[in-house]
Amino acid sequence: MERICIMILIALGGLILLIAIAVRGEMENLLCFLMRGLLGSVGICVMNLFLARWGQSVDVGINAVTFLTTATLGIPGFLGLYALGFYQLL
């Protein structure tokens, strides 16, 4: 549980930093990319928790590949990662 709290705090800190950059009006595309990647990583962490509580053993790791997948593709990338995880269970 402590690990999750730390990840949420890191995510919130990153979010505040990215919002500060956005207010300045610079690098909007980079900001959007980083926000999608950051929120995708937090979403993976939360989804892993929910699936573990429901007894599913689908673990999608948080690494550079999953960050880039969620940052580039957004929600479809996030869902695709879990579709691949469920496919491995078959």
N, C-alpha and C positions, 0 to 999 in steps of 0.2 A: 504494500500500500504506500510505503514511503517513496518508492521509486516512481509511482504514478504522480504523487504530489510534486516531486521534483520536476518531472517532465511537464506537468501543467504550469508550474512556475516559470520554467524555461520558455515554454510556448507563449505565455503571457508577456514575458519580458521581450521576446522577439517580436511579438505583435505590437507592443508599444513602440519599439524601435522602428518598425516598419511604418507605423502610422505617422511617426514623427518625420520620416523621410518623405512620406506621401504629402504631408502638409506643405512641405517645401516645393512640391510640384515637379520634382525631378525623378527620372527613372521609373516611370509608371509601369512599364512593361516588366521590368525586373522586380518591382514590388509585387505585382500581381503573381508572377511566377513563384517568388519566395513565399508569398502568403498561401498559395495553393499547396505548395510542398509542405509547409509548416502545418497547416490545418489537416492535410492528408496524413502526416505522421502522427499527429494527435488522434485523428480518427482511427488509425490502425491500432494505436495503443488502447483506445476505448473499446473498439470492436473485439480485440483479443481478450479483454477483460470480460465482456459480455458473453462471448463464446465459451470461455473457460467456465463461467458460472453455469452455463447451460449444458456443460459436459462435452462440448465439441473440442476436438484437438487440432483445429486449424490455426496454425501460428504463422502469421505473416510477419516477418522480421522488419525492423526499421533500420534501413541502411541506405546507401547512396542510390541504389537502383530503385528501391521503392519510393524514395523521395523524388527522384527525377520522373518516375512514372506518374505519381500523383500530381506533381507540379506541371508536367506537360499536358496530361490528359484530363486532369481534374477528377470529377466523380466517376466517369467511365473507367479511368485508370484504377481508381480505388476499388470499384466493383470487379474489375478484371483481375486484380491481385487476389481477391477472395474467391473468385471463380476458379482460378488456377489452384488455389489451396484446397478447395472442395474437390476439384478434379483429381488431385493427388490421393484423396481418400478412397476413391473408387478402385 
